[in-house]
Amino acid sequence: MLDAASDIARRPRPGETAVTPGAAASLLSPGTAFAAVFVIWMAVSLIAGITAFLAMRGQSFGDLSFVMQPMLRYYGVWFVCSLLIYQVVLRFRGSPGKRAAGFGIHLLLLSVLIVSLPFVVSPNNWPDMLHGQRAPGFHSLSVIVYSYCLVGAHVLRRYRVAEQLKSQAAHSELQAVVLENQLNLARIDALKMQINPHFLFNAFNSIAALIEARRNDDAYDALGLLGDLLRTAMTHASDRFVSLDNELTFVRRYIAVEKLRFGDRLELFENVAEGSLLAEVPALLLQPIVENVIKHALSRRTEAVRIEVSARADGNRLVLSVVDNGPGFADTGSAGIGLANVRRRLALLFQDSAELRCENDPSGGAHVSILLPLASEALENAALGIGPATAAPR
């Protein structure tokens, strides 16, 4: 299975869209902004040139070239000027002194444009545009275009600030999620380590009971089985998830150790859909539940205790059940170390996607159910009814 805790940490919540800092940064790159401004001004010059060409009823390519050349020069100057205006807006803000300096630079830049643009647009007829009949309209147009550039520069600056704040917020949120994820994984490992000494304590108690009863051969066999059990545990010590098949193998070996002590008083049955064996479940998920049965059911019952472990796919969930024929739960709302540990690990790994239920079976005994998200192709096949179920005593 996936490292579920990591997946949950990275997954957007319902109704949210994933925001990456890199996506926002790409919109703010200088190259992108430069290209966008260039395209805008070239589009404006092209529209203005074609409009003038149609107004003069031009007929030939020469007429179009005659109109476009001054337009390209004029709006080319405004392209460069708009970049300068944006730099002034970007650098001269904040304190009143900086704003006053920025205002002065804008007046100076506008004055230079008013004087120089006639020479750029019409080198042969610049006096008419500079101080002749065409001067008022030409200079008014320059002031209007400069005003639009100034407004556009302020809008772009505010947009960039908003995007940078959004990017920083997304980055901070991502860091918080990663840190929370790491904390959850540490908690999961701590809970898993809590099970190991608890399990070993009970296993050694069983072996000690065999030695006290002078059943030395059985105690020797139990040590061998315990060694196999510990070898299996060490093999998957760093795994947070194992296949259901491996988890059941671990449970069988644990039952084998306990059967040396309790003999025929302890029986394990499995009823597992074949496809479910390939599913991956949290490591040490079933063993604490089986151990809880042995601890409570055998101590309060003289007859044989039957433990049945079942697994099946139900829609988009894997349903695991551990049922016994013991006296059942005195209080289904309370739980010992093992069940409480399993419940906390499920909450950390799957949040609300997994569930542990403790109830008394109507026919007698305790019934513990675990519902996990369906997460393998084999389980999807099982949900469709592919693969027979097996039931056999162990």
N, C-alpha and C positions, 0 to 999 in steps of 0.2 A: 504494500500500500504506500501511497504517498506519505511523506512526513506531514500528517494531517494538520498538526498545529501550525506549521509553516504555511500550508495552503490557506488555512483560515485567516492567518494574519495578512496574507497578501491579497485575499479576495475582497473586491468591493462589496459593501453592504447593499442590500436591496434598495433600488431607487437611486444609487450613486453611480457615477462614472469614474473610472480610474483616471487620475491625473498624475502625469509624470513631470518632474521638474524639467527634464530635457525637452519635452514638447513645448513648454512655455518659453524656454530659453531660445529655441530655434526661431520663434516668431520675433524675437528681440535682437537678433544678430545684426551687426552693422551692415553686412553684405546684403541681407534681405531688405532692410530699410532703404539702403541706397538704390537697389534695383527697383523697388516699388515707387520711390519718388521719381526716378528717371522715367519709368514707364508712364506715370501719370502726366508728367510734363510733355513728353513726346506725343501722348494722345491728345493733350490740349492743343499743342502746336499743329497737329494734323487736322483736327476738327476746325480750328481757326483758319488754317490755310485753305481747306476745301470750301469752307463757307465764303471766304473772300473770293475764291476762284469762281464760285457759282454766282456771286453777287456782281462780278465784273463781266459775267457771261463769257468766260474764257473758252477757247475752242481747241487749243493745242497743248502739247506737253510743255512747250516753251512758256506758255502763259502760266501753267501750273508751277513750273520751276521758278518763274519770276515772282510768284506770290509766296511760295514755300520758303525761299531762301531767307527773306527777312523774318518770317515767322519762326523758323528754326533758330536764327540768331537771337531773336527777342526772348523766346521761351527757354533757350539754352542758358541765357544769362539768369533768368528767373530760377532755373534748376539749381545753378550754383548758389544763387542768393538764398534760396529756400534752405539749403544745407547750412549756410552761415547763420540764418535767422534761428534755426533750430539749436545750433550750438550756443548762441547768445541766450536763448530761453533756458537751455539746460544748465548753463554755468552761472548766470546772473539771477539767482532766485534766493529766497530765504529772508535775509535781513533787509531792512529798508535801504541801507547803503548800496547793497548789491542790486536791488531793484532799480534804484535811481541811476546807477551806472549802466545797467542794461537798457533803460529807457533812452539814455544819452547815446548809446551805441546804435540803437535802432534808428534814432533821428539822423545820425551821421551816415549810416548805411543807406537810408532812404534818400538822403540828399545826394550821395554819390550816384545812386541809381538814376535819379531824376536828371542829373547832369550827363551821365555817360550813355544812357540808353539811346538817345537820339543819334549819337555817333555810331552805335552798333547797328541800329535798325536801318538807318538811311545815311550812309557815309557821304553821299552827294547832296543831300537836302536836309542836313541836320539843323541849320538855323531855324527853319520853319517849325520844326518839332520842339526845339529848345526854347525859343522865345517868339515865334511867329504865330500865325493864325491857328495852327494845329496844336500849339503848346498846351493850352488849358485842358483840352480833352485828353491829350497824350499823358500829361502829368497826373490828371485825375485818375486815369486808368492805372498808372503806376502805384498811386496811393491805395487804390482799391485792391490791386493784386497783392501788394505788400501786406495789407490788413488781413486778407485771406490766408496768406502764408503764415502770418503771426498767429492767427487763430488755430490754423492747422498744427503749428509747432506746439502750442500749448495742449491741444487735444492729444497729440502723439505722445507728449511727455507724460501726461496723466495716464494714458493707456499703458505706457511702459512701466510706470510706477505701480499701477494696479496689477499688471501681469507679474512683475517681480515680487510683489507682496503675495500674490496667489501662489507663485512658484515656491517662495520661501515657506509659506504655510503648508503646501503639499509636501515639501521636503521634511519639514518638522513633523508632520503627521506620519510620514513614512518612517522616520527615525523612531517616533514613539511606538508605532506598531511593531517595528523590529525589536525594540527593547522589551516590549510587552511579550512578544513571542519568545524571546530568549528567556525571560523570566518564567513563562509558562513551561518551557521545556525543562528548565532547571527544577521546577516544582514536580513535573512528571517524573524526572529521574529520581528525585528525592523520595517520591511516593513508591516508586518501583524498588528502590533500595530498602525502603521500610518493610516491604514484603519479605525480602530475602532472609534477614535474621529471624523474622517471625516464623517463616516456613522451616528454617534450619532448626530452630528451637524445638518445634513440634516433632520434626523427623528424628532428632537425637533423643527426644523423650521416648519415642516409640522403640528405638534401638535399646535404650536403657531399660525399658520395661521387659524386653526380650531377654536381656542379660540377667535381670533380677529373677526372671522365671526360669533361669538356667537353660534357656533355649538358645544355646551358643551357636548351633548351626544356622538357625534362623537369623540370629543377630549378624553372623558373618555374611549371609546372603543379603541381609538388609543393607549392610555397609557397601557391598558391591553395587546394589541397586541405587543407593544414595550417591555413590561415585558417578554412575551413569547419569543420574539426575543432575548432579552438579556440573558434569561435563556439558550436558545439553544447555544448562543455564549459562555457563561461561561462553559457549559458542555464540549465543545470542545476547550476551551481556549488554552490548551497545545498541541493540536493536529495540526500537520502540514498537515495532510491528513485526509480527511473524505470521506465517500461514496458519490457518485454522488446523491444518493437518499437524503441523509442528506443535501447536498448543495442545492438541489432544494427545499427542505422543508424550508430552511432558506430564499431562494429567494421568495417563496410564501408568507411567513409571512411578509417579507419586502414590497412586493407588496400590501399586505392587509392593512398595515399601510398607504401606499401612496394612496391607493384607497379611503380611508376615506376622503382624501383631494381633490383628483381629480375625484373621482366617475367613471362614465362610460367613461371618457376620457382616461382611462388606462386599457388595456387588456393584459393578459399574456396567451400565448399558449405554450404547450409543445409537442414536437415530439421526443420522446426518445425511442430508441430500448430497449426492456425489459431487455435484458442481461446487458445493459450498466449501469443500476441503481446500480449494485453491484460494479462497478469500483470505485476506490478511486482516488480522485483528490485533489489538494492543497486546504486547507480550505480558504474560502472567495475568491474563484476564480471567480464565476459568479456574485456575488452581486455588486462589483464595476462596472462591465460592464453594468448591468441593471440600476444601479444608474446613470451612465453616460447617458444612453438613456433618463431617466426621466428628468434629468437636462437640456439636450440640445434639445431633440425632443419636449417635452411638451411646453417649453418656446417659441418655434418658430412655433407652429402649434395649430390651434384652434380645429381641428377635433380630434377624438379619436386616440390615439397612440397604435398600436398593437406591442407587443414584443413576438417574437417566439424564444424559447430556444429548440435546438435540439441536440441530441447526437447519434452517431453511430460509429461502428467499421469499420475501413478502413485498411485492411491488418494488419499490426502490430501497428496501431495507433488508438487512440480514438479521434474522431473529435467532438468538441463542437462548436456550432454556436449560436450566438445571433443576430437576424435580427429584424429591426424595419421598420416602414413605415414613418419615419420622414424625415427631409430634407437632411439627410446624413452628411458626413464629409465635412467640408469646405476645410480641408487639411488632407489627409489620413496619411501623414508623421508625423503629430503632435499628441500629446496625452495629456489628462489632468492627474490629480493626479492618478485617479483610473486606467486607462489603462497603464500609465507608471509604476505604482506600480506592476500591474500584470505581465507586460513584464519583469521587473527586477527580480521578484520572480521566474518566469519560467526559466530565465537564470541561476539563482543560483541553483535551484533544479535540472534542467535537462541539463544544458549547451546547446549543440546544438541539443539535442534530442527532444526539444519542440519548438513550434513556435506560435506566435500570429500575426494574419493578420487583418488589418483594411482596409476596402474598401467600396466603395459605391455599393449597389446592383443595377443591371441593371434596375429593376422594380421600383427603388426609395427606399430611406432609407439607413441606415448604416448596414453593415454586418461585424461582428467581429467573426473570427474563431480562435479556439485554437486547436492545434494538440499536443497530449500527447502520450508518449509511451504506448502501449497496455500492461496491467499488471494485468490481472485477468482471471481466467478460464471462467467466465461469458462473458467477452469481447471476448475471443477466440471463444466461441460459437456464439456470435453475428456476428463475422467476417465470420463465416460459414453460417450465415443466420438462426440460431436457435433462436427463440423468436421473436414474432411480435412486431412491433413498435406501440406506442400509441400516439395519438394526441388529445388533449382536451383543451378547454379553462379553465383557473383557475380564 
